[in-house]
């Protein structure tokens, strides 16, 4: 059965469920052994369709076609059932992070609710009061907040009791950005966009092949988990095993045990997860773990650090994980999720970025081998379902092979724009290239080499010091390597103007570090960064664990940290700042 992008996501799912009602669609893994108990046998496609259909019928009785439904629930069957129910009821699913007692998550959800004006918000019973209180504080007390409840008894409703005729151009999902570079924006994704992307994931990335089993902890409110894992698996009839993101962060070895227990063939994670596994998984944890069946171990959603992936592959080869299973991928919510990936079974190409490279057509920025000086960049394959160009962001001229510029895309997966932001949508989603409209400005810096795409950083987060383009994730990575007290903790690098650009790194430090040792730690970090990058990088702020702000998917909120720093709001253990930079702070924070 093929995925037809001329239909709706809900209709394709029901057809898949009718074709294989007895096959297991979904299992929730809650730790070693628990998923094997009689209470967690997994949902079959037939049962999942029944539950989602009953929920859809009730929602359709209450809400008009096209109304938004915010789903602020943790990873689990309730989230999946309500997501499918929205698509079966002609409603717009709005994934949002679960509260889980987090004030930052509650604030983010309130901003999303205020932006999209939903007809209903679903949250856990334990979070209902907190959600209602936060919404009321934003003047949104009129928005109903409910817990998901149970689907209840009954058969799958017939087509006449559902809304399956919304059409491929109807809005299916509002996928809000992570907020790592600004306020969350709702990317509008139509049914045809989602189905075109799922089709590309299958045809070009090889996801959803017969016998595939997906194992994932990536949050379902994030496009990487929702579309790159769950949706493609459901529409192609695969088994998906879900794990709580918080469980992964606490015990990453459980991800390995999940994949071993269910003989998973596909998984995906951001680069930080590879580093976390290297730090926290001990050799004795791997007893009995067998990952020899893994076909695709995808690294995506954030910059890929080649040394970390190399170390990961070497360290965990003992589990049977083969080097050819590793895949590098690139995508973004504005294009559902998937843009490109390295071919299944082929190792990613690695080139070196010229450390003095610029976004100019005259100076290529990628060398042909890993032997030169500079940063290793992993290729992420060739976009096959998108037209893709690397463009000078100022002149809007296409750049030659090897030059770094802004990546522009055009294709059936690209959504029509951001919810309620027509001017921004026109600027970002309808850029003109050689007189032709309809190009998406990704905001990502990239280069092509022999048709393969290499992502080098974010346009808006670049720090330019003495004519050098410095990427924050590179600064953060090197800061962690500068001193053991920073190795396992988060940092945020950004630039400030005085008026020349200066690098500032705010970094968490090991709580076991003595106060009298902090000045030496900061000095070591400043020296290492300055020597490594060849430009002054002397401003280091050391903070307690948990101070650096992240999005709910784990991305560093660099802009928020910069704003907090300039407002004097960073609770500091020790700081080492240039006098000019210190003068930027409020008097009481200097």
C-alpha positions as CSV (number, residue, x, y, z in Angstrom):
1,X,0.0,0.0,0.0
2,X,1.4,3.4,-1.0
3,X,1.0,6.7,0.6
4,X,-1.1,9.0,-1.6
5,X,-0.4,12.7,-0.9
6,X,-3.7,13.6,-2.6
7,X,-5.6,12.2,0.4
8,X,-5.6,13.1,4.2
9,X,-3.4,11.7,6.8
10,X,-6.3,10.3,8.7
11,X,-7.7,8.5,5.7
12,X,-4.3,6.9,4.9
13,X,-4.0,5.7,8.5
14,X,-7.5,4.1,8.5
15,X,-6.7,2.3,5.2
16,X,-3.4,1.0,6.8
17,X,-5.3,-0.1,9.9
18,X,-7.9,-1.9,7.8
19,X,-5.2,-3.7,5.9
20,X,-3.4,-5.0,9.0
21,X,-5.7,-4.7,12.0
22,X,-4.0,-7.4,14.0
23,X,-0.4,-6.2,13.7
24,X,1.1,-4.3,16.7
25,X,1.3,-0.6,16.0
26,X,2.4,0.9,19.2
27,X,4.2,-0.2,22.4
28,X,5.2,2.1,25.3
29,X,8.4,1.0,27.1
30,X,8.6,2.1,30.7
31,X,11.8,0.5,31.7
32,X,13.5,-2.8,31.7
33,X,11.0,-5.6,31.5
34,X,7.8,-3.6,32.1
35,X,6.8,-3.5,28.5
36,X,6.8,-7.3,28.5
37,X,4.1,-7.5,31.2
38,X,0.5,-8.4,30.4
39,X,-0.6,-4.9,31.2
40,X,1.5,-3.4,28.3
41,X,1.2,-5.8,25.3
42,X,1.0,-2.9,22.8
43,X,-1.8,-1.6,20.7
44,X,-2.7,-3.2,17.4
45,X,-3.5,-1.1,14.3
46,X,-7.2,-2.1,14.6
47,X,-7.4,-1.1,18.3
48,X,-5.5,2.1,17.8
49,X,-7.9,3.0,14.9
50,X,-10.9,2.2,17.1
51,X,-9.7,4.4,19.9
52,X,-8.7,7.3,17.7
53,X,-12.0,7.0,15.8
54,X,-14.1,7.2,18.9
55,X,-12.2,10.2,20.2
56,X,-12.5,11.8,16.8
57,X,-16.3,11.3,16.8
58,X,-16.7,13.1,20.1
59,X,-14.4,15.9,19.1
60,X,-16.3,16.4,15.9
61,X,-19.5,16.8,17.8
62,X,-17.9,19.7,19.9
63,X,-15.6,21.5,17.5
64,X,-16.0,23.0,14.1
65,X,-13.7,21.8,11.2
66,X,-10.4,23.6,11.3
67,X,-10.4,24.4,15.0
68,X,-7.2,23.9,16.8
69,X,-6.6,21.3,19.6
70,X,-3.5,21.7,21.8
71,X,-2.1,18.3,22.9
72,X,0.1,19.0,26.0
73,X,0.7,15.4,27.0
74,X,3.8,13.2,27.6
75,X,4.9,10.4,25.3
76,X,2.2,7.7,25.4
77,X,-0.9,6.2,23.8
78,X,-3.1,9.2,24.9
79,X,-1.0,11.6,22.8
80,X,-1.0,9.3,19.8
81,X,-4.7,8.6,20.0
82,X,-5.6,12.3,20.2
83,X,-3.2,13.3,17.5
84,X,-4.8,10.8,15.1
85,X,-8.3,11.8,16.4
86,X,-7.7,15.4,15.3
87,X,-6.7,14.3,11.9
88,X,-9.8,12.1,11.6
89,X,-12.1,14.8,12.9
90,X,-11.0,17.6,10.5
91,X,-9.3,19.5,13.3
92,X,-5.8,20.9,13.6
93,X,-3.5,19.1,16.0
94,X,-1.2,21.4,17.9
95,X,1.5,19.4,19.7
96,X,2.9,21.1,22.8
97,X,5.3,20.0,25.6
98,X,3.8,18.4,28.7
99,X,3.9,20.5,31.8
100,X,5.4,17.9,34.2
101,X,5.7,20.5,36.9
102,X,7.8,22.8,34.8
103,X,7.0,26.5,34.9
104,X,8.9,27.1,31.7
105,X,6.9,24.5,29.9
106,X,3.7,26.0,31.3
107,X,4.7,29.4,30.0
108,X,5.5,28.0,26.6
109,X,2.2,26.2,26.3
110,X,0.4,29.4,27.4
111,X,2.2,31.3,24.6
112,X,1.2,28.7,22.1
113,X,-2.5,28.8,23.2
114,X,-2.5,32.6,23.0
115,X,-1.1,32.4,19.5
116,X,-3.4,29.8,17.9
117,X,-6.6,30.3,19.9
118,X,-7.6,26.6,20.3
119,X,-11.0,25.3,21.0
120,X,-9.6,22.8,23.5
121,X,-6.4,22.0,25.5
122,X,-5.6,18.5,26.6
123,X,-3.2,18.0,29.5
124,X,-2.6,15.4,32.2
125,X,-4.9,15.3,35.2
126,X,-2.1,16.3,37.6
127,X,-1.3,19.4,35.4
128,X,-4.8,20.6,34.8
129,X,-5.0,23.1,37.6
130,X,-1.5,24.5,36.8
131,X,-2.4,24.8,33.1
132,X,-5.7,26.6,33.9
133,X,-4.0,29.0,36.2
134,X,-1.2,29.8,33.7
135,X,-3.8,30.4,30.9
136,X,-5.8,32.6,33.2
137,X,-2.7,34.7,33.9
138,X,-2.5,35.3,30.1
139,X,-6.1,36.2,29.8
140,X,-7.1,32.8,28.4
141,X,-9.3,31.5,31.2
142,X,-12.1,30.9,28.6
143,X,-10.1,28.1,26.8
144,X,-11.3,24.7,28.1
145,X,-8.6,22.5,29.7
146,X,-9.3,18.8,30.0
147,X,-7.6,15.6,30.7
148,X,-7.7,13.0,27.9
149,X,-9.8,10.3,29.7
150,X,-10.4,7.0,27.9
151,X,-11.5,6.3,24.4
152,X,-14.2,4.0,25.9
153,X,-16.1,1.1,24.4
154,X,-17.6,0.9,20.9
155,X,-16.7,0.1,17.4
156,X,-14.7,2.3,15.0
157,X,-17.2,4.9,13.7
158,X,-18.1,4.8,10.1
159,X,-16.8,7.4,7.6
160,X,-20.1,9.4,7.9
161,X,-19.4,10.0,11.6
162,X,-15.9,11.3,10.9
163,X,-14.5,14.0,8.8
164,X,-12.3,12.4,6.2
165,X,-13.1,14.7,3.3
166,X,-11.2,17.8,4.5
167,X,-9.0,17.6,1.5
168,X,-5.2,17.5,1.1
169,X,-5.0,21.3,1.3
170,X,-6.6,21.5,4.7
171,X,-4.5,22.3,7.7
172,X,-3.4,19.2,9.6
173,X,-0.9,20.3,12.2
174,X,0.5,23.5,13.7
175,X,4.1,22.6,14.5
176,X,5.6,25.2,16.8
177,X,9.2,26.0,16.6
178,X,11.4,25.0,19.5
179,X,12.0,28.6,20.5
180,X,15.8,28.3,20.6
181,X,16.2,31.5,18.5
182,X,13.1,33.4,19.5
183,X,9.4,33.2,20.3
184,X,7.7,30.0,19.1
185,X,6.2,30.3,15.7
186,X,3.5,27.9,14.4
187,X,4.5,26.3,11.1
188,X,1.3,25.5,9.2
189,X,1.4,22.0,7.8
190,X,-1.3,20.8,5.4
191,X,-2.2,17.2,4.9
192,X,-0.5,17.2,1.6
193,X,2.7,18.5,3.1
194,X,2.8,15.8,5.8
195,X,2.1,13.0,3.3
196,X,4.6,14.3,0.8
197,X,7.2,14.3,3.6
198,X,6.3,10.8,4.8
199,X,6.6,9.6,1.2
200,X,10.0,11.2,0.9
201,X,11.1,9.6,4.2
202,X,10.1,6.2,2.8
203,X,11.4,6.6,-0.7
204,X,14.6,8.6,0.0
205,X,15.5,7.8,3.6
206,X,14.3,4.2,3.5
207,X,12.0,4.5,6.6
208,X,9.0,2.2,6.9
209,X,10.4,-0.8,4.9
210,X,8.7,-4.2,5.5
211,X,9.8,-5.5,8.9
212,X,11.0,-2.1,10.3
213,X,10.6,-1.5,14.0
214,X,11.1,2.1,15.2
215,X,12.5,2.7,18.7
216,X,12.4,6.3,19.9
217,X,12.5,8.5,23.0
218,X,12.4,11.8,21.0
219,X,9.5,13.9,22.3
220,X,6.3,13.5,20.2
221,X,5.6,17.3,20.4
222,X,8.8,17.7,18.4
223,X,8.7,17.3,14.6
224,X,11.6,14.9,14.8
225,X,9.6,12.5,16.9
226,X,6.1,13.1,15.6
227,X,6.8,12.9,11.9
228,X,10.3,11.5,11.5
229,X,9.5,8.5,13.7
230,X,5.8,8.1,14.7
231,X,3.9,9.2,11.6
232,X,6.0,7.6,8.9
233,X,5.9,4.3,11.0
234,X,2.1,4.4,11.3
235,X,1.4,5.1,7.7
236,X,3.7,2.4,6.5
237,X,2.6,-0.2,8.9
238,X,5.6,-0.5,11.2
239,X,5.8,-1.1,14.9
240,X,6.8,1.9,17.0
241,X,8.2,1.5,20.5
242,X,8.0,4.7,22.5
243,X,10.1,5.7,25.5
244,X,9.8,8.7,27.8
245,X,12.4,11.5,27.0
246,X,13.0,12.0,30.7
247,X,13.7,8.3,31.2
248,X,16.3,8.5,28.5
249,X,18.0,11.5,30.0
250,X,18.1,9.8,33.4
251,X,19.1,6.3,32.1
252,X,20.2,6.4,28.5
253,X,21.1,2.7,28.6
254,X,17.3,2.0,28.6
255,X,17.2,3.3,25.0
256,X,19.7,0.6,24.2
257,X,17.7,-2.0,26.1
258,X,14.5,-1.0,24.3
259,X,16.2,-1.4,20.9
260,X,17.7,-4.7,21.9
261,X,14.4,-6.1,23.4
262,X,12.3,-5.2,20.4
263,X,14.9,-5.8,17.7
264,X,14.5,-2.2,16.5
265,X,15.8,-1.5,13.0
266,X,15.4,2.3,13.0
267,X,16.0,5.0,15.6
268,X,16.9,8.7,15.6
269,X,18.3,11.2,18.1
270,X,20.0,14.7,18.2
271,X,23.8,14.8,18.6
272,X,23.7,15.6,22.3
273,X,22.2,12.1,22.9
274,X,25.3,10.5,21.5
275,X,27.5,12.4,23.9
276,X,25.2,11.6,26.9
277,X,25.4,7.9,26.1
278,X,29.2,8.1,26.0
279,X,29.3,9.8,29.4
280,X,26.7,7.8,31.3
281,X,26.6,4.3,29.9
282,X,29.1,2.0,31.6
283,X,30.5,-1.2,30.1
284,X,28.6,-3.4,32.5
285,X,25.3,-1.8,31.5
286,X,25.6,-3.4,28.1
287,X,25.4,-7.0,29.2
288,X,22.9,-8.8,27.0
289,X,22.3,-5.7,24.7
290,X,22.2,-6.7,21.0
291,X,21.9,-4.0,18.4
292,X,23.1,-6.1,15.5
293,X,19.7,-5.7,13.9
294,X,19.9,-1.9,13.7
295,X,19.7,-0.7,10.1
296,X,19.4,3.1,10.6
297,X,20.8,5.0,13.5
298,X,20.0,8.6,12.5
299,X,21.7,11.7,13.9
300,X,19.8,14.8,13.2
301,X,17.9,17.8,14.6
302,X,21.0,19.7,15.7
303,X,24.6,20.1,14.5
304,X,26.5,16.8,14.1
305,X,29.8,16.7,16.0
306,X,31.9,14.2,14.0
307,X,34.3,13.2,16.8
308,X,31.4,12.4,19.1
309,X,29.7,10.2,16.5
310,X,33.0,8.5,15.8
311,X,33.6,7.8,19.4
312,X,30.0,6.5,19.8
313,X,30.4,4.1,17.0
314,X,33.7,2.7,18.3
315,X,32.6,2.5,21.9
316,X,29.3,0.7,21.2
317,X,30.5,-1.6,18.5
318,X,30.5,-4.2,21.2
319,X,26.7,-4.3,21.0
320,X,26.8,-5.4,17.4
321,X,26.0,-1.9,16.2
322,X,27.6,-1.7,12.7
323,X,29.3,1.5,11.3
324,X,27.1,1.4,8.2
325,X,24.0,1.8,10.3
326,X,24.8,5.4,11.1
327,X,23.0,8.0,9.1
328,X,23.3,11.8,9.1
329,X,20.1,13.7,8.4
330,X,18.8,17.3,8.1
331,X,15.3,18.7,8.3
332,X,13.1,21.5,9.8
333,X,9.6,22.0,11.0
334,X,8.7,24.4,8.2
335,X,9.1,21.5,5.8
336,X,7.4,19.0,8.1
337,X,10.7,17.4,9.2
338,X,12.8,15.7,6.5
339,X,14.9,17.3,3.9
340,X,17.8,15.0,3.3
341,X,19.9,12.1,4.7
342,X,22.8,10.0,3.8
343,X,21.9,6.8,2.0
344,X,21.1,3.8,4.0
345,X,24.2,1.7,4.5
346,X,26.6,4.5,3.4
347,X,28.9,6.3,5.8
348,X,28.4,10.1,5.9
349,X,31.0,12.1,4.0
350,X,33.2,14.4,6.1
351,X,34.8,17.5,4.8
352,X,36.7,20.3,6.5
353,X,35.3,23.8,6.8
354,X,37.9,26.6,6.2
355,X,38.2,28.3,9.6
356,X,38.4,31.7,7.8
357,X,35.6,30.9,5.4
358,X,33.0,33.5,4.6
359,X,29.6,33.6,2.9
360,X,31.2,34.9,-0.3
361,X,31.2,33.4,-3.8
362,X,34.9,34.1,-4.2
363,X,36.2,31.9,-1.3
364,X,35.1,28.2,-1.0
365,X,34.7,27.1,2.6
366,X,34.8,23.3,2.3
367,X,38.1,21.5,1.5
368,X,38.2,18.1,-0.1
369,X,39.7,16.1,2.7
370,X,39.9,15.9,6.4
371,X,43.6,16.5,6.4
372,X,43.4,20.3,6.4
373,X,43.0,22.8,9.2
374,X,39.5,23.6,10.3
375,X,36.3,22.0,11.6
376,X,35.0,18.6,10.4
377,X,31.5,18.8,8.8
378,X,29.4,15.7,8.2
379,X,27.4,15.6,5.0
380,X,23.7,15.0,5.2
381,X,23.0,13.6,1.8
382,X,21.4,15.1,-1.2
383,X,17.9,16.6,-1.1
384,X,15.8,14.6,-3.6
385,X,12.2,15.8,-2.9
386,X,13.2,19.5,-2.6
387,X,14.8,22.0,-4.9
388,X,17.8,23.3,-2.8
389,X,20.1,26.2,-3.4
390,X,22.8,27.8,-1.3
391,X,22.3,31.6,-1.6
392,X,24.2,34.7,-0.5
393,X,21.8,36.1,2.2
394,X,22.5,39.7,1.2
395,X,22.6,39.6,-2.6
396,X,20.2,36.6,-3.1
397,X,22.6,35.2,-5.6
398,X,23.2,31.4,-5.9
399,X,26.7,30.5,-4.6
400,X,29.1,28.1,-6.3
401,X,30.0,24.6,-5.1
402,X,31.8,24.7,-1.7
403,X,30.8,28.3,-0.7
404,X,28.9,28.8,2.5
405,X,25.6,30.7,2.3
406,X,21.9,30.4,3.4
407,X,20.1,27.2,2.3
408,X,16.9,27.9,0.4
409,X,14.3,25.1,-0.3
410,X,11.2,24.6,-2.4
411,X,9.0,21.5,-2.5
412,X,5.7,19.8,-1.7
413,X,6.7,19.3,2.0
414,X,7.1,23.0,2.6
415,X,4.1,24.5,4.5
416,X,2.3,27.7,3.5
417,X,3.7,29.8,6.3
418,X,3.5,30.7,10.0
419,X,0.1,30.9,11.7
420,X,-1.1,34.4,12.1
421,X,2.1,36.0,10.7
422,X,1.5,36.9,7.0
423,X,4.4,39.4,6.7
424,X,6.9,37.0,8.2
425,X,5.4,34.1,6.1
426,X,5.9,36.2,2.9
427,X,9.5,36.9,3.9
428,X,10.5,33.4,4.9
429,X,8.2,31.1,2.8
430,X,7.9,33.1,-0.4
431,X,11.4,34.4,-1.1
432,X,12.3,35.1,-4.7
433,X,15.3,33.5,-6.5
434,X,16.0,34.4,-10.1
435,X,12.6,36.0,-10.2
436,X,10.8,32.9,-9.1
437,X,8.8,33.1,-5.8
438,X,8.0,30.2,-3.4
439,X,11.4,29.6,-1.9
440,X,11.8,28.9,1.9
441,X,14.6,30.7,3.6
442,X,15.8,28.1,6.2
443,X,18.1,30.4,8.2
444,X,20.6,27.6,8.1
445,X,24.1,28.1,6.7
446,X,25.2,25.4,4.3
447,X,27.4,24.4,1.3
448,X,27.2,21.8,-1.4
449,X,30.0,19.6,-2.5
450,X,29.5,17.4,-5.5
451,X,25.7,17.5,-4.9
452,X,25.9,16.6,-1.2
453,X,24.6,19.0,1.4
454,X,26.7,20.2,4.4
455,X,25.1,22.2,7.2
456,X,27.6,24.5,8.9
457,X,25.5,26.6,11.4
458,X,22.7,29.0,11.9
459,X,22.6,32.4,10.1
460,X,21.1,34.3,13.1
461,X,23.4,32.8,15.7
462,X,26.7,33.4,14.0
463,X,29.2,35.4,16.1
464,X,31.5,37.5,13.8
465,X,34.8,38.4,15.5
466,X,37.5,40.1,13.5
467,X,35.9,39.0,10.3
468,X,35.7,35.3,11.4
469,X,32.4,33.5,11.5
470,X,32.1,31.6,14.8
471,X,29.3,29.1,15.3
472,X,27.9,28.9,18.9
473,X,27.8,25.1,19.0
474,X,31.5,25.0,18.2
475,X,32.3,27.4,21.0
476,X,30.2,25.4,23.4
477,X,31.8,22.1,22.4
478,X,35.3,23.5,22.9
479,X,34.4,25.1,26.2
480,X,33.4,21.6,27.5
481,X,36.8,20.3,26.3
482,X,38.7,23.1,28.0
483,X,38.2,21.8,31.6
484,X,36.7,18.7,33.2
485,X,34.4,20.8,35.4
486,X,32.4,21.7,32.3
487,X,32.6,18.4,30.4
488,X,29.1,17.0,31.3
489,X,27.2,20.3,31.5
490,X,25.4,22.8,29.2
491,X,26.6,26.1,27.9
492,X,25.3,28.9,25.8
493,X,27.6,31.0,23.5
494,X,26.6,34.2,21.9
495,X,27.9,37.6,20.8
496,X,27.5,41.1,22.2
497,X,28.5,44.4,20.6
498,X,30.7,47.0,22.3
499,X,30.5,48.0,19.4
500,X,32.8,45.3,18.0
501,X,31.5,41.8,18.5
502,X,32.7,39.9,21.6
503,X,32.2,36.2,22.4
504,X,30.4,35.4,25.7
505,X,30.1,31.9,27.0
506,X,27.7,31.2,29.9
507,X,28.4,27.7,31.1
508,X,27.2,25.4,33.9
509,X,29.9,23.9,36.1
510,X,30.2,20.7,38.1
511,X,28.7,21.4,41.6
512,X,31.6,19.6,43.1
513,X,34.0,22.4,42.0
514,X,35.3,24.5,44.9
515,X,34.6,28.2,44.9
516,X,38.3,29.0,45.1
517,X,38.9,27.0,41.9
518,X,36.4,28.8,39.8
519,X,38.7,31.6,38.6
520,X,41.2,29.1,37.3
521,X,38.5,27.2,35.5
522,X,37.3,30.4,33.8
523,X,40.8,31.3,32.8
524,X,41.5,27.8,31.3
525,X,38.3,28.1,29.3
526,X,39.1,31.6,28.0
527,X,42.6,30.6,27.1
528,X,41.5,27.4,25.3
529,X,38.8,29.2,23.2
530,X,41.1,32.1,22.3
531,X,43.9,29.7,21.2
532,X,41.6,27.3,19.4
533,X,39.7,29.8,17.4
534,X,42.5,32.3,16.9
535,X,40.4,35.3,18.1
536,X,39.7,36.8,21.5
537,X,37.1,34.7,23.4
538,X,37.8,35.8,26.9
539,X,34.3,36.3,28.4
540,X,33.3,33.3,30.5
541,X,30.5,33.2,33.0
542,X,30.2,30.1,35.2
543,X,26.8,29.2,36.6
544,X,25.1,26.4,38.6
545,X,23.8,23.3,36.9
546,X,20.3,23.9,35.4
547,X,20.8,27.6,34.8
548,X,21.3,27.5,31.0
549,X,17.9,27.6,29.4
550,X,16.9,24.9,27.0
551,X,13.8,24.2,24.9
552,X,11.7,21.2,25.8
553,X,13.5,19.2,23.1
554,X,16.9,20.0,24.7
555,X,18.1,22.8,22.4
556,X,20.1,25.7,24.0
557,X,18.1,28.9,24.1
558,X,21.0,31.2,23.2
559,X,19.0,34.3,22.5
560,X,17.2,34.0,25.8
561,X,20.5,33.6,27.6
562,X,21.9,36.6,25.8
563,X,19.0,38.7,26.8
564,X,19.2,37.5,30.4
565,X,22.9,38.2,30.5
566,X,22.5,41.8,29.2
567,X,19.7,42.4,31.7
568,X,22.0,41.3,34.6
569,X,19.7,38.3,35.3
570,X,22.2,35.4,35.1
571,X,22.8,34.1,38.6
572,X,26.6,33.8,38.5
573,X,29.1,31.7,40.4
574,X,32.1,33.5,38.8
575,X,32.6,35.7,35.8
576,X,35.6,36.7,33.8
577,X,34.6,39.6,31.5
578,X,36.3,42.3,29.5
579,X,35.8,45.7,31.0
580,X,33.9,46.8,27.9
581,X,31.5,43.8,28.2
582,X,31.0,44.3,31.9
583,X,29.9,47.9,31.2
584,X,27.0,46.6,29.2
585,X,25.5,45.2,32.3
586,X,23.2,47.1,34.7
587,X,25.2,48.9,37.4
588,X,24.1,46.5,40.1
589,X,25.3,43.5,38.0
590,X,28.7,44.8,37.2
